């Protein structure tokens, strides 16, 4: 069953079935118990009425024949002595069980009442003959000894009864037991009627519950179907500019639609960025490849005209561009930096010492080598690439001064600064320069200006190290690039 609506309807119906069966069983048991108690009270009342007559007027065994006993089928009565001999019984009583005295004709002995156990409805044995040693006095009525369930046939009609047993001592001093019954027909009819009504109403109620659940679920899931169909259409058309419909409600479905649209927008931006990247990369690669091919073709036809230095320069530029594109591809794929601990100041010393041929000498302002305040966590190779890109950028724009520094910021982060005395970066362009393949000076040659990937790579690496890379104005009036990284102590703490 793949339909959510069907599953919801079936689940709701199952829950209702369990709840109704449990509730119905409880109601029927409660109704049965209440009606049984009512029958017990009726039997008690009849037993006490007969006992009152015995206590008030019976003197001797012969007087029991004249007792006025109920003879209707609702209340059969027996009077027996302590030995289980029947003294009196309802006139139309034909058969009886459950009282401990099976006889129906006066003078005949029944079962030995004192030795027979009679089981009550609650499953407990009721000892009809176990009485207190203190029997009622002459002309007095004792307590009800207990209640039992049995059957009786009165005037040809058989039925179930609840019997009450009550002791009484007649005027001659004989203690007898009065067994009076109350019919359970009303109880059985009421319980049966209630059970039938429940059995008839249960399927109807289940159909209503299942139908309502189906309709409500269908209405609630209608926006989900709209989202699904629109997503299928977007997938088929590959048009990421489309969006799924957003319901006007403020429920989970509406939040799902908004999140889906946000995901589509991010996916569209990523795809568009990838397309631009591929286009720009193709454009950047086309020029040096064409130049290199031209030089090789000229050299093949006229060896004396071969520009070997130019070919080497184009090859180096291709190599650097390929390395930059490969690094960007790894960063876009989610490559995480290593967790090594390194001294950023030592890294700067090492990198600056290898740049002896730079056009503008690089001055440095670094902390003492014994100071661990410049330690960070990350990839040495990637951070060295960031420093190299920033220094290359400063060399292209500086007039006479390039300065690199490593300090500890007020926020506890390690700050790597690269400043120059060039023309600086306009405020409006300070974010755009970190985009890929962006070069502000369009008049520069590609050989001098690079491919426009250095700063983009530097920012990506900074962000993957948990840091930031920003540009401002240096004290000399040029650009000041600041790389802020968490210190190794903060990262581990």
Beta strands, then each sheet from edge to edge (+ up, - down):
strand 1: 77-81
strand 2: 86-89
strand 3: 93-97
strand 4: 117-119
strand 5: 125-127
strand 6: 141-154
strand 7: 157-169
strand 8: 175-183
strand 9: 341-343
strand 10: 362-365
strand 11: 375-377
strand 12: 402-408
strand 13: 414-420
strand 14: 468-473
strand 15: 479-485
sheet 1: 2+ 1- 8+ 7- 6+ 3-
sheet 2: 4+ 5-
sheet 3: 9+ 11-
sheet 4: 10+ 12+ 13- 15+ 14-
end
